[in-house]
Amino acid sequence: MIEDFDSKSKTWDQHRYRIERAQVVADAIKKRISLDQIKRALDFGCGTGLLGLNLVGLVKDIVFMDTSSGMLQEVDQKIKEKGIQNASTLLLPNGKIESSFDLIVSLMVLHHIDNIDEQVKWLSDALEPDGYICLCDLDQEDGSFHQEERVPHNGFRRESIMGLMERNGVKVVESTTVYVNKKMIGTREHEFPVFMIVGRKSA
Ligand SMILES: C[S@@+](CC[C@H](N)C(=O)[O-])C[C@H]1O[C@@H](n2cnc3c(N)ncnc32)[C@H](O)[C@@H]1O
């Protein structure tokens, strides 16, 4: 079974750990990057906007992008309900980004994308000189995180993502474990660490 995000959008936020994870990642980003300097931010693969909505009050402008219109409808509704003025949503036909940003954040998205070399290039190309990127995703795992669902990548070796960033003109500033997903599989709790790789585009 392949993950269908449109059908999951309405219930996405019912899993409390997703809200907590986004909050923890946002706090880690806030500690590392002066968000008051950021004019234009992008939450790439935003889902229901859990990560970017934690940053919205700190940056000048933020765009929420996703390939799922269902997910973006949830973000639009939150933007409307909260009366947020500096945020917009954009549906991507694929992961190609046509505008540029001085901060790109992405949480739990890359492992859903087949051609990761191309996607990291597109993300790097969409960064302004000196812009920051924070890529957060699963460390390599044995496939049990998604259980019966199939995804293109069972997490990543951090070195492979860092290598792709460096090859596309983004200098790696830091690689850290930002969160640990915990899931019961059978009778045992399993841990699935999430990395955060922070990079900065060469000026
Ligand atoms: C696991 S969800 C994570 C959502 C959100 N970042 C969060 O942490 O709650 C992955 C998201 O990536 C989106 N996605 C999948 N492929 C994509 C692509 N090629 N470009 C942009 N978004 C994509 C999905 O629609 C989905 O909303």
The ligand as an SDF file (V2000), in Angstrom:
LIG
                    3D

 27 29  0  0  0  0  0  0  0  0999 V2000
    4.9550   12.3260    6.5710 C   0  0  0  0  0  0  0  0  0  0  0  0
    4.1630   13.7550    5.9320 S   0  0  0  0  0  0  0  0  0  0  0  0
    4.9320   15.0400    6.8950 C   0  0  0  0  0  0  0  0  0  0  0  0
    4.0940   16.2660    6.9840 C   0  0  0  0  0  0  0  0  0  0  0  0
    4.6340   17.3700    7.8930 C   0  0  0  0  0  0  0  0  0  0  0  0
    5.9240   17.8270    7.4290 N   0  0  0  0  0  0  0  0  0  0  0  0
    4.7050   16.9060    9.3200 C   0  0  0  0  0  0  0  0  0  0  0  0
    5.8210   16.7880    9.8520 O   0  0  0  0  0  0  0  0  0  0  0  0
    3.6460   16.6680    9.9250 O   0  0  0  0  0  0  0  0  0  0  0  0
    4.9170   13.9490    4.3420 C   0  0  0  0  0  0  0  0  0  0  0  0
    4.3240   15.0880    3.5320 C   0  0  0  0  0  0  0  0  0  0  0  0
    5.1290   15.2630    2.3500 O   0  0  0  0  0  0  0  0  0  0  0  0
    4.2670   15.5080    1.2460 C   0  0  0  0  0  0  0  0  0  0  0  0
    4.9820   15.1470    0.0210 N   0  0  0  0  0  0  0  0  0  0  0  0
    5.1880   13.9170   -0.5050 C   0  0  0  0  0  0  0  0  0  0  0  0
    5.9050   14.0010   -1.6390 N   0  0  0  0  0  0  0  0  0  0  0  0
    6.1640   15.3210   -1.8450 C   0  0  0  0  0  0  0  0  0  0  0  0
    6.8870   16.0620   -2.8350 C   0  0  0  0  0  0  0  0  0  0  0  0
    7.4510   15.4520   -3.8900 N   0  0  0  0  0  0  0  0  0  0  0  0
    6.9550   17.4030   -2.7260 N   0  0  0  0  0  0  0  0  0  0  0  0
    6.3650   18.0250   -1.6750 C   0  0  0  0  0  0  0  0  0  0  0  0
    5.6740   17.3820   -0.7080 N   0  0  0  0  0  0  0  0  0  0  0  0
    5.5840   16.0530   -0.7870 C   0  0  0  0  0  0  0  0  0  0  0  0
    3.0420   14.6610    1.5470 C   0  0  0  0  0  0  0  0  0  0  0  0
    1.9000   15.0690    0.8150 O   0  0  0  0  0  0  0  0  0  0  0  0
    2.8960   14.8660    3.0530 C   0  0  0  0  0  0  0  0  0  0  0  0
    2.1050   15.9690    3.3720 O   0  0  0  0  0  0  0  0  0  0  0  0
  1  2  1  0
  2  3  1  0
  2 10  1  0
  3  4  1  0
  4  5  1  0
  5  6  1  0
  5  7  1  0
  7  8  2  0
  7  9  1  0
 10 11  1  0
 11 12  1  0
 11 26  1  0
 12 13  1  0
 13 14  1  0
 13 24  1  0
 14 15  1  0
 14 23  1  0
 15 16  2  0
 16 17  1  0
 17 18  1  0
 17 23  2  0
 18 19  1  0
 18 20  2  0
 20 21  1  0
 21 22  2  0
 22 23  1  0
 24 25  1  0
 24 26  1  0
 26 27  1  0
M  CHG  2   2   1   9  -1
M  END
$$$$
